[in-house]
Amino acid sequence: MLVFVIINMRGVKWLANANTTITFWKLSVPVIAPIILIIVGFRMENFHDFGGFAPNGVAGVLGAVSSGGVMFCLFGFRTAMDMAGETKNPQRNVPLAMIGAVAVSLIIYIVLQVAFIGVIPPDHLQGGWAKISESVPGGPFAAFATILGVQWLAIALYSDAILSPSGTGLAYTGATARINYAMSKNRQIPRIFEKLNRFNVPVWSLIFNFFAGMIIFLPFPGWSELVGFISSSVVLSFAFGPVSLAALRYQMPELHRPFRIPYGTVFSAVSFVFVGFVIFWTGWETNWKVFLAALMGFVILGITRMTNKESDDNLNIKESLWFLPYIVGLGVISYLGSYGKGLGIINEAVAMAIITIFSIAIFVLALKLRLPEEQARRFVSEEEQ
């Protein structure tokens, strides 16, 4: 993490150069590895033996989306969104980066999964799919490459296990620093976080995030638990995007936009519902930590704003009241559900129906509580200056 901070302190150009090199490696290994494995030892029988298609049902598939790392693997578009203000041609580059990041990742991971299922040796499946991680604790892809006699590929995969997360960490270190910078510009956190070094990088935001990141490692015993927490936390932050877009459509429908989403309010409502779905799939064991962290963040925000003498604006408490029943409601549904050591009182279908109705109700409430048009216009005008 310290290396990530140092690279980011040198500015966006350094970050882009370092990230380009790592991204080339990250894309090369996942593309080459499945092709080699499929050529060397693909077994079509694995797709219908040992339990058939989706042996754990829909619950296993949906649980893997959040806590299994699937959602985490597709978060690359978030970096493009966070750094959109630094691009020269947002009309072209922002949609291209966001859609491209998801599409390329999706294709690569589908090919990887097909290769993974097809090359598993039969003796490793005798105990079922759940036993694979126990039989090859050092990493199944590298282990199967060794079994099939492709040692050089195993070495590349073990190296990729270090370099690929480094690329993600490098990009997110820079992106999260820009979030702190924006919050400081909005007087939500102290002014020190918007101070830039000679490379126009929010250096104090980077330093603070370094220590905050080190602290976050403490309550999580392993990688899977940390991935679940990160996925649920990031997805929860996505709830503000649909609400903001829909609110701006009502407040400033004539506002110039580099690109415009058709049926923005409808897509916003659907996105808001899916945020609730993904959080629910993460499970109660992870979600209670996420909701507690969110509540603590609001407390810290309130204390910061009340002690910030430079701020003339209030916290707009009324306009953000929708978020409290939102996380409380999702917490109750998660606790009563069957994911992540929930009580299992409500089944999958009932929970999804409840989340849909509940999310739409909260979405409507959030729009009702939106900022007055005059205040929203003033905020946008200040940002454009």
C-alpha positions as a Markdown table, in Angstrom:
| # | Residue | x | y | z |
|---|---|---|---|---|
| 1 | Met | 0.0 | 0.0 | 0.0 |
| 2 | Leu | 2.9 | 2.4 | 0.7 |
| 3 | Val | 4.2 | 1.8 | -2.8 |
| 4 | Phe | 0.8 | 2.6 | -4.3 |
| 5 | Val | 0.7 | 5.8 | -2.3 |
| 6 | Ile | 4.2 | 6.9 | -3.5 |
| 7 | Ile | 3.3 | 6.2 | -7.2 |
| 8 | Asn | 0.0 | 8.1 | -6.9 |
| 9 | Met | 1.8 | 11.1 | -5.3 |
| 10 | Arg | 3.7 | 11.5 | -8.6 |
| 11 | Gly | 0.6 | 12.4 | -10.4 |
| 12 | Val | -1.9 | 11.0 | -12.9 |
| 13 | Lys | 0.7 | 10.5 | -15.6 |
| 14 | Trp | 2.8 | 8.3 | -13.3 |
| 15 | Leu | -0.3 | 6.5 | -12.3 |
| 16 | Ala | -1.4 | 6.0 | -15.9 |
| 17 | Asn | 2.0 | 4.7 | -17.0 |
| 18 | Ala | 2.3 | 2.2 | -14.0 |
| 19 | Asn | -1.3 | 1.1 | -14.4 |
| 20 | Thr | -0.9 | 0.6 | -18.2 |
| 21 | Thr | 2.0 | -1.8 | -17.6 |
| 22 | Ile | 0.2 | -3.8 | -14.9 |
| 23 | Thr | -3.1 | -3.8 | -16.9 |
| 24 | Phe | -1.3 | -5.3 | -19.9 |
| 25 | Trp | 0.0 | -8.1 | -17.6 |
| 26 | Lys | -3.4 | -8.5 | -16.0 |
| 27 | Leu | -5.1 | -8.9 | -19.4 |
| 28 | Ser | -2.4 | -11.1 | -20.9 |
| 29 | Val | -2.3 | -13.9 | -18.3 |
| 30 | Pro | -6.1 | -14.4 | -18.0 |
| 31 | Val | -6.4 | -14.5 | -21.8 |
| 32 | Ile | -3.5 | -16.8 | -22.4 |
| 33 | Ala | -4.1 | -19.2 | -19.4 |
| 34 | Pro | -7.5 | -20.5 | -20.3 |
| 35 | Ile | -6.6 | -21.0 | -23.9 |
| 36 | Ile | -3.5 | -23.1 | -23.0 |
| 37 | Leu | -5.5 | -25.1 | -20.4 |
| 38 | Ile | -8.4 | -25.8 | -22.8 |
| 39 | Ile | -5.9 | -27.0 | -25.4 |
| 40 | Val | -4.0 | -29.3 | -23.0 |
| 41 | Gly | -6.7 | -30.9 | -20.9 |
| 42 | Phe | -10.3 | -29.9 | -21.5 |
| 43 | Arg | -13.0 | -32.4 | -20.3 |
| 44 | Met | -16.6 | -31.7 | -21.5 |
| 45 | Glu | -17.8 | -34.3 | -19.0 |
| 46 | Asn | -17.2 | -31.9 | -16.1 |
| 47 | Phe | -20.1 | -29.8 | -17.3 |
| 48 | His | -22.8 | -32.4 | -16.5 |
| 49 | Asp | -21.1 | -34.8 | -14.0 |
| 50 | Phe | -20.7 | -34.2 | -10.3 |
| 51 | Gly | -24.0 | -32.5 | -9.6 |
| 52 | Gly | -24.9 | -31.1 | -13.0 |
| 53 | Phe | -25.6 | -27.5 | -13.8 |
| 54 | Ala | -25.6 | -25.1 | -10.8 |
| 55 | Pro | -25.7 | -27.8 | -8.1 |
| 56 | Asn | -26.2 | -25.2 | -5.3 |
| 57 | Gly | -29.1 | -23.6 | -7.1 |
| 58 | Val | -29.8 | -19.9 | -7.6 |
| 59 | Ala | -28.7 | -19.1 | -4.1 |
| 60 | Gly | -25.2 | -20.3 | -4.8 |
| 61 | Val | -25.0 | -18.2 | -8.0 |
| 62 | Leu | -26.3 | -15.0 | -6.4 |
| 63 | Gly | -24.2 | -15.4 | -3.3 |
| 64 | Ala | -21.1 | -15.6 | -5.6 |
| 65 | Val | -22.0 | -12.3 | -7.2 |
| 66 | Ser | -21.2 | -10.4 | -4.0 |
| 67 | Ser | -19.3 | -12.5 | -1.5 |
| 68 | Gly | -17.7 | -14.7 | -4.1 |
| 69 | Gly | -15.8 | -11.9 | -5.8 |
| 70 | Val | -17.8 | -11.6 | -9.0 |
| 71 | Met | -19.0 | -8.1 | -8.3 |
| 72 | Phe | -15.5 | -7.2 | -7.0 |
| 73 | Cys | -14.0 | -8.2 | -10.3 |
| 74 | Leu | -16.3 | -5.9 | -12.3 |
| 75 | Phe | -15.6 | -2.7 | -10.2 |
| 76 | Gly | -13.1 | -1.4 | -12.8 |
| 77 | Phe | -15.6 | 1.0 | -14.2 |
| 78 | Arg | -15.7 | 2.8 | -10.9 |
| 79 | Thr | -12.2 | 4.2 | -11.4 |
| 80 | Ala | -13.2 | 5.7 | -14.7 |
| 81 | Met | -16.2 | 7.3 | -13.1 |
| 82 | Asp | -14.2 | 8.8 | -10.1 |
| 83 | Met | -11.5 | 10.3 | -12.4 |
| 84 | Ala | -13.9 | 11.4 | -15.1 |
| 85 | Gly | -13.2 | 15.1 | -14.3 |
| 86 | Glu | -9.6 | 14.7 | -15.4 |
| 87 | Thr | -10.3 | 13.4 | -18.9 |
| 88 | Lys | -10.1 | 15.7 | -21.9 |
| 89 | Asn | -13.0 | 14.3 | -23.8 |
| 90 | Pro | -15.7 | 13.0 | -21.4 |
| 91 | Gln | -18.3 | 12.7 | -24.1 |
| 92 | Arg | -16.4 | 9.9 | -25.7 |
| 93 | Asn | -14.0 | 8.6 | -23.0 |
| 94 | Val | -16.3 | 8.2 | -20.0 |
| 95 | Pro | -18.9 | 5.9 | -21.6 |
| 96 | Leu | -16.1 | 4.0 | -23.5 |
| 97 | Ala | -14.1 | 3.4 | -20.3 |
| 98 | Met | -17.1 | 2.4 | -18.2 |
| 99 | Ile | -18.8 | 0.1 | -20.7 |
| 100 | Gly | -15.4 | -1.2 | -21.9 |
| 101 | Ala | -14.2 | -2.1 | -18.5 |
| 102 | Val | -17.3 | -4.2 | -17.7 |
| 103 | Ala | -17.5 | -5.8 | -21.1 |
| 104 | Val | -13.8 | -6.8 | -21.4 |
| 105 | Ser | -13.8 | -8.1 | -17.8 |
| 106 | Leu | -17.0 | -10.1 | -18.4 |
| 107 | Ile | -15.7 | -11.8 | -21.5 |
| 108 | Ile | -12.4 | -12.7 | -19.9 |
| 109 | Tyr | -14.0 | -14.1 | -16.7 |
| 110 | Ile | -16.5 | -16.2 | -18.7 |
| 111 | Val | -13.7 | -17.8 | -20.7 |
| 112 | Leu | -11.7 | -18.3 | -17.5 |
| 113 | Gln | -14.7 | -20.1 | -15.9 |
| 114 | Val | -15.3 | -22.3 | -18.8 |
| 115 | Ala | -11.6 | -23.3 | -18.8 |
| 116 | Phe | -11.6 | -23.8 | -15.0 |
| 117 | Ile | -14.6 | -26.2 | -15.1 |
| 118 | Gly | -13.3 | -28.1 | -18.1 |
| 119 | Val | -9.8 | -28.9 | -16.9 |
| 120 | Ile | -10.5 | -30.0 | -13.3 |
| 121 | Pro | -9.1 | -33.6 | -13.0 |
| 122 | Pro | -11.9 | -36.1 | -12.1 |
| 123 | Asp | -10.2 | -37.2 | -8.8 |
| 124 | His | -10.5 | -33.6 | -7.5 |
| 125 | Leu | -14.3 | -33.7 | -8.0 |
| 126 | Gln | -15.0 | -36.9 | -6.2 |
| 127 | Gly | -15.9 | -34.9 | -3.0 |
| 128 | Gly | -18.0 | -32.4 | -4.9 |
| 129 | Trp | -17.3 | -28.8 | -6.0 |
| 130 | Ala | -17.1 | -27.6 | -2.4 |
| 131 | Lys | -14.0 | -29.7 | -1.8 |
| 132 | Ile | -11.9 | -28.2 | -4.6 |
| 133 | Ser | -10.5 | -25.4 | -2.5 |
| 134 | Glu | -9.4 | -28.0 | 0.1 |
| 135 | Ser | -7.6 | -30.2 | -2.4 |
| 136 | Val | -5.7 | -27.3 | -4.0 |
| 137 | Pro | -5.4 | -24.6 | -1.3 |
| 138 | Gly | -2.5 | -22.9 | -3.2 |
| 139 | Gly | -4.8 | -21.9 | -6.1 |
| 140 | Pro | -6.6 | -24.3 | -8.4 |
| 141 | Phe | -5.6 | -22.8 | -11.8 |
| 142 | Ala | -1.9 | -23.0 | -11.0 |
| 143 | Ala | -2.3 | -26.4 | -9.5 |
| 144 | Phe | -4.1 | -27.8 | -12.5 |
| 145 | Ala | -1.5 | -26.2 | -14.8 |
| 146 | Thr | 1.2 | -28.1 | -12.9 |
| 147 | Ile | -0.8 | -31.4 | -13.0 |
| 148 | Leu | -1.2 | -31.0 | -16.8 |
| 149 | Gly | 2.6 | -30.4 | -17.2 |
| 150 | Val | 2.5 | -26.7 | -18.0 |
| 151 | Gln | 4.9 | -25.5 | -15.2 |
| 152 | Trp | 5.7 | -22.2 | -16.9 |
| 153 | Leu | 2.0 | -21.3 | -16.8 |
| 154 | Ala | 1.8 | -22.1 | -13.2 |
| 155 | Ile | 4.6 | -19.7 | -12.4 |
| 156 | Ala | 2.9 | -17.0 | -14.5 |
| 157 | Leu | -0.4 | -17.6 | -12.6 |
| 158 | Tyr | 1.3 | -17.4 | -9.2 |
| 159 | Ser | 3.0 | -14.1 | -10.3 |
| 160 | Asp | -0.3 | -12.8 | -11.5 |
| 161 | Ala | -1.8 | -13.5 | -8.1 |
| 162 | Ile | 0.5 | -10.7 | -6.8 |
| 163 | Leu | 0.5 | -8.3 | -9.7 |
| 164 | Ser | -3.2 | -8.3 | -10.6 |
| 165 | Pro | -4.4 | -7.1 | -7.2 |
| 166 | Ser | -1.6 | -4.6 | -7.3 |
| 167 | Gly | -3.1 | -3.0 | -10.4 |
| 168 | Thr | -6.5 | -2.7 | -8.6 |
| 169 | Gly | -4.9 | -1.3 | -5.5 |
| 170 | Leu | -2.9 | 1.2 | -7.5 |
| 171 | Ala | -5.9 | 2.5 | -9.3 |
| 172 | Tyr | -8.2 | 2.6 | -6.3 |
| 173 | Thr | -5.6 | 4.4 | -4.2 |
| 174 | Gly | -5.8 | 7.3 | -6.6 |
| 175 | Ala | -9.5 | 7.1 | -7.1 |
| 176 | Thr | -10.4 | 7.2 | -3.3 |
| 177 | Ala | -8.0 | 10.1 | -2.8 |
| 178 | Arg | -10.1 | 12.1 | -5.4 |
| 179 | Ile | -13.3 | 11.2 | -3.4 |
| 180 | Asn | -11.8 | 12.7 | -0.3 |
| 181 | Tyr | -10.7 | 15.7 | -2.3 |
| 182 | Ala | -14.3 | 16.2 | -3.6 |
| 183 | Met | -15.7 | 15.8 | -0.1 |
| 184 | Ser | -13.3 | 18.4 | 1.2 |
| 185 | Lys | -14.3 | 20.8 | -1.6 |
| 186 | Asn | -17.9 | 20.3 | -0.5 |
| 187 | Arg | -16.9 | 21.2 | 3.1 |
| 188 | Gln | -17.9 | 17.7 | 4.3 |
| 189 | Ile | -14.5 | 16.9 | 5.7 |
| 190 | Pro | -11.6 | 19.2 | 6.8 |
| 191 | Arg | -10.0 | 21.5 | 4.2 |
| 192 | Ile | -6.6 | 19.8 | 4.5 |
| 193 | Phe | -7.8 | 17.0 | 2.2 |
| 194 | Glu | -8.1 | 19.3 | -0.8 |
| 195 | Lys | -4.5 | 20.5 | -0.6 |
| 196 | Leu | -2.5 | 19.5 | -3.7 |
| 197 | Asn | 1.2 | 18.8 | -4.1 |
| 198 | Arg | 3.2 | 20.1 | -7.1 |
| 199 | Phe | 1.8 | 17.2 | -9.2 |
| 200 | Asn | -1.8 | 18.3 | -8.5 |
| 201 | Val | -2.4 | 15.3 | -6.3 |
| 202 | Pro | -4.4 | 15.5 | -3.0 |
| 203 | Val | -1.5 | 14.3 | -0.9 |
| 204 | Trp | -3.1 | 14.4 | 2.5 |
| 205 | Ser | -6.0 | 12.4 | 1.2 |
| 206 | Leu | -3.6 | 9.7 | 0.0 |
| 207 | Ile | -1.8 | 9.7 | 3.4 |
| 208 | Phe | -5.1 | 9.4 | 5.4 |
| 209 | Asn | -6.4 | 6.6 | 3.2 |
| 210 | Phe | -3.2 | 4.7 | 3.7 |
| 211 | Phe | -3.6 | 4.6 | 7.4 |
| 212 | Ala | -7.4 | 4.0 | 7.1 |
| 213 | Gly | -6.7 | 1.1 | 4.8 |
| 214 | Met | -4.3 | -0.5 | 7.2 |
| 215 | Ile | -6.8 | -0.3 | 10.0 |
| 216 | Ile | -9.5 | -2.0 | 7.9 |
| 217 | Phe | -7.3 | -5.1 | 7.5 |
| 218 | Leu | -7.7 | -5.8 | 11.3 |
| 219 | Pro | -11.3 | -7.1 | 11.6 |
| 220 | Phe | -11.1 | -9.5 | 8.6 |
| 221 | Pro | -9.3 | -12.8 | 9.0 |
| 222 | Gly | -9.1 | -13.6 | 5.3 |
| 223 | Trp | -9.3 | -12.4 | 1.7 |
| 224 | Ser | -12.9 | -13.7 | 1.1 |
| 225 | Glu | -14.3 | -11.8 | 4.1 |
| 226 | Leu | -12.5 | -8.6 | 3.1 |
| 227 | Val | -13.8 | -8.9 | -0.5 |
| 228 | Gly | -17.4 | -9.4 | 0.8 |
| 229 | Phe | -17.1 | -6.2 | 2.9 |
| 230 | Ile | -15.6 | -4.2 | 0.1 |
| 231 | Ser | -18.1 | -5.3 | -2.4 |
| 232 | Ser | -21.1 | -4.6 | -0.2 |
| 233 | Ser | -19.6 | -1.2 | 0.9 |
| 234 | Val | -18.9 | -0.1 | -2.7 |
| 235 | Val | -22.4 | -1.2 | -3.9 |
| 236 | Leu | -24.0 | 0.6 | -1.0 |
| 237 | Ser | -22.3 | 3.8 | -2.2 |
| 238 | Phe | -23.8 | 3.2 | -5.6 |
| 239 | Ala | -27.2 | 4.0 | -4.1 |
| 240 | Phe | -26.5 | 7.7 | -4.2 |
| 241 | Gly | -25.8 | 7.8 | -8.0 |
| 242 | Pro | -29.3 | 6.8 | -9.2 |
| 243 | Val | -31.0 | 9.1 | -6.7 |
| 244 | Ser | -28.7 | 12.0 | -7.7 |
| 245 | Leu | -29.3 | 11.5 | -11.4 |
| 246 | Ala | -33.1 | 11.3 | -11.0 |
| 247 | Ala | -33.1 | 14.4 | -8.7 |
| 248 | Leu | -31.1 | 16.5 | -11.1 |
| 249 | Arg | -33.6 | 15.6 | -13.9 |
| 250 | Tyr | -36.3 | 17.2 | -11.8 |
| 251 | Gln | -34.2 | 20.1 | -10.6 |
| 252 | Met | -32.3 | 21.1 | -13.7 |
| 253 | Pro | -33.7 | 19.3 | -16.8 |
| 254 | Glu | -32.2 | 21.8 | -19.2 |
| 255 | Leu | -28.6 | 21.4 | -17.7 |
| 256 | His | -26.0 | 20.8 | -20.4 |
| 257 | Arg | -24.6 | 17.2 | -20.2 |
| 258 | Pro | -21.7 | 15.8 | -22.1 |
| 259 | Phe | -23.8 | 12.6 | -22.6 |
| 260 | Arg | -27.4 | 12.0 | -21.7 |
| 261 | Ile | -29.0 | 8.7 | -20.6 |
| 262 | Pro | -32.4 | 8.1 | -22.1 |
| 263 | Tyr | -35.2 | 7.3 | -19.5 |
| 264 | Gly | -32.8 | 8.3 | -16.8 |
| 265 | Thr | -35.4 | 8.2 | -14.0 |
| 266 | Val | -36.5 | 4.6 | -15.0 |
| 267 | Phe | -32.9 | 3.3 | -15.2 |
| 268 | Ser | -32.1 | 5.0 | -11.9 |
| 269 | Ala | -35.0 | 3.3 | -10.1 |
| 270 | Val | -34.0 | -0.1 | -11.6 |
| 271 | Ser | -30.4 | 0.5 | -10.6 |
| 272 | Phe | -31.4 | 1.4 | -7.1 |
| 273 | Val | -33.4 | -1.9 | -6.7 |
| 274 | Phe | -30.4 | -3.9 | -7.9 |
| 275 | Val | -28.2 | -2.2 | -5.3 |
| 276 | Gly | -30.5 | -3.7 | -2.7 |
| 277 | Phe | -30.3 | -7.1 | -4.3 |
| 278 | Val | -26.5 | -7.2 | -4.3 |
| 279 | Ile | -26.3 | -6.1 | -0.7 |
| 280 | Phe | -28.8 | -8.7 | 0.3 |
| 281 | Trp | -26.8 | -11.4 | -1.5 |
| 282 | Thr | -23.7 | -10.5 | 0.5 |
| 283 | Gly | -25.4 | -11.8 | 3.7 |
| 284 | Trp | -25.9 | -10.6 | 7.2 |
| 285 | Glu | -22.5 | -11.7 | 8.5 |
| 286 | Thr | -20.9 | -9.0 | 6.3 |
| 287 | Asn | -23.7 | -6.5 | 6.1 |
| 288 | Trp | -23.9 | -5.6 | 9.7 |
| 289 | Lys | -20.3 | -4.4 | 9.6 |
| 290 | Val | -21.1 | -2.4 | 6.5 |
| 291 | Phe | -24.1 | -0.7 | 7.9 |
| 292 | Leu | -22.3 | 0.0 | 11.2 |
| 293 | Ala | -19.5 | 1.6 | 9.2 |
| 294 | Ala | -22.0 | 3.7 | 7.3 |
| 295 | Leu | -23.6 | 5.0 | 10.5 |
| 296 | Met | -20.2 | 5.8 | 12.0 |
| 297 | Gly | -19.4 | 7.7 | 8.8 |
| 298 | Phe | -22.5 | 9.8 | 9.3 |
| 299 | Val | -21.6 | 10.5 | 12.9 |
| 300 | Ile | -18.1 | 11.6 | 11.9 |
| 301 | Leu | -19.5 | 13.8 | 9.1 |
| 302 | Gly | -21.9 | 15.5 | 11.5 |
| 303 | Ile | -19.1 | 16.2 | 14.0 |
| 304 | Thr | -16.8 | 17.4 | 11.3 |
| 305 | Arg | -19.3 | 19.8 | 9.9 |
| 306 | Met | -20.4 | 21.2 | 13.3 |
| 307 | Thr | -16.8 | 21.9 | 14.2 |
| 308 | Asn | -15.9 | 23.3 | 10.8 |
| 309 | Lys | -16.0 | 27.1 | 11.1 |
| 310 | Glu | -15.3 | 27.7 | 7.5 |
| 311 | Ser | -18.6 | 26.1 | 6.3 |
| 312 | Asp | -21.6 | 28.3 | 5.8 |
| 313 | Asp | -23.9 | 25.6 | 4.6 |
| 314 | Asn | -25.9 | 23.2 | 6.7 |
| 315 | Leu | -25.8 | 19.5 | 6.4 |
| 316 | Asn | -29.1 | 19.3 | 4.6 |
| 317 | Ile | -30.2 | 16.6 | 7.1 |
| 318 | Lys | -33.8 | 16.6 | 5.9 |
| 319 | Glu | -32.8 | 15.8 | 2.3 |
| 320 | Ser | -30.6 | 12.9 | 3.4 |
| 321 | Leu | -33.0 | 11.3 | 5.9 |
| 322 | Trp | -34.0 | 8.6 | 3.4 |
| 323 | Phe | -30.7 | 6.9 | 3.8 |
| 324 | Leu | -31.3 | 6.0 | 7.5 |
| 325 | Pro | -34.5 | 3.9 | 6.9 |
| 326 | Tyr | -32.8 | 2.5 | 3.8 |
| 327 | Ile | -29.9 | 0.9 | 5.6 |
| 328 | Val | -32.1 | -0.1 | 8.6 |
| 329 | Gly | -34.6 | -1.8 | 6.2 |
| 330 | Leu | -31.9 | -3.6 | 4.3 |
| 331 | Gly | -30.4 | -4.7 | 7.6 |
| 332 | Val | -33.6 | -6.2 | 8.8 |
| 333 | Ile | -34.2 | -8.0 | 5.5 |
| 334 | Ser | -30.6 | -9.2 | 5.4 |
| 335 | Tyr | -31.0 | -10.5 | 9.0 |
| 336 | Leu | -34.2 | -12.4 | 8.2 |
| 337 | Gly | -32.8 | -13.8 | 5.0 |
| 338 | Ser | -30.8 | -16.9 | 4.4 |
| 339 | Tyr | -27.5 | -15.4 | 3.1 |
| 340 | Gly | -24.5 | -15.0 | 5.3 |
| 341 | Lys | -25.8 | -16.6 | 8.5 |
| 342 | Gly | -29.1 | -14.8 | 8.4 |
| 343 | Leu | -32.1 | -16.4 | 10.3 |
| 344 | Gly | -33.6 | -17.9 | 7.1 |
| 345 | Ile | -37.1 | -16.8 | 8.0 |
| 346 | Ile | -37.9 | -15.4 | 4.6 |
| 347 | Asn | -37.0 | -17.3 | 1.4 |
| 348 | Glu | -35.3 | -16.1 | -1.7 |
| 349 | Ala | -38.4 | -15.1 | -3.7 |
| 350 | Val | -40.1 | -13.3 | -0.8 |
| 351 | Ala | -36.9 | -11.4 | 0.1 |
| 352 | Met | -36.5 | -10.2 | -3.5 |
| 353 | Ala | -40.1 | -9.1 | -3.7 |
| 354 | Ile | -39.7 | -7.2 | -0.4 |
| 355 | Ile | -36.5 | -5.6 | -1.5 |
| 356 | Thr | -38.1 | -4.4 | -4.8 |
| 357 | Ile | -41.1 | -2.8 | -3.1 |
| 358 | Phe | -39.0 | -1.4 | -0.3 |
| 359 | Ser | -36.3 | 0.0 | -2.7 |
| 360 | Ile | -38.8 | 1.7 | -4.9 |
| 361 | Ala | -40.5 | 3.3 | -1.9 |
| 362 | Ile | -37.2 | 4.6 | -0.6 |
| 363 | Phe | -36.3 | 5.9 | -4.1 |
| 364 | Val | -39.6 | 7.9 | -4.3 |
| 365 | Leu | -38.9 | 9.2 | -0.8 |
| 366 | Ala | -35.4 | 10.3 | -1.7 |
| 367 | Leu | -36.8 | 12.2 | -4.7 |
| 368 | Lys | -39.4 | 13.9 | -2.5 |
| 369 | Leu | -36.7 | 15.0 | -0.1 |
| 370 | Arg | -34.4 | 16.3 | -2.9 |
| 371 | Leu | -32.8 | 19.7 | -2.5 |
| 372 | Pro | -34.8 | 22.8 | -3.6 |
| 373 | Glu | -34.1 | 23.8 | -7.2 |
| 374 | Glu | -32.4 | 27.1 | -6.2 |
| 375 | Gln | -30.0 | 25.4 | -3.9 |
| 376 | Ala | -29.1 | 22.7 | -6.4 |
| 377 | Arg | -28.4 | 25.3 | -9.1 |
| 378 | Arg | -26.2 | 27.2 | -6.7 |
| 379 | Phe | -24.1 | 24.0 | -5.9 |
| 380 | Val | -23.7 | 23.2 | -9.6 |
| 381 | Ser | -22.7 | 26.8 | -10.4 |
| 382 | Glu | -20.1 | 26.7 | -7.7 |
| 383 | Glu | -18.6 | 23.5 | -9.1 |
| 384 | Glu | -18.4 | 24.9 | -12.6 |
| 385 | Gln | -16.5 | 28.0 | -11.5 |
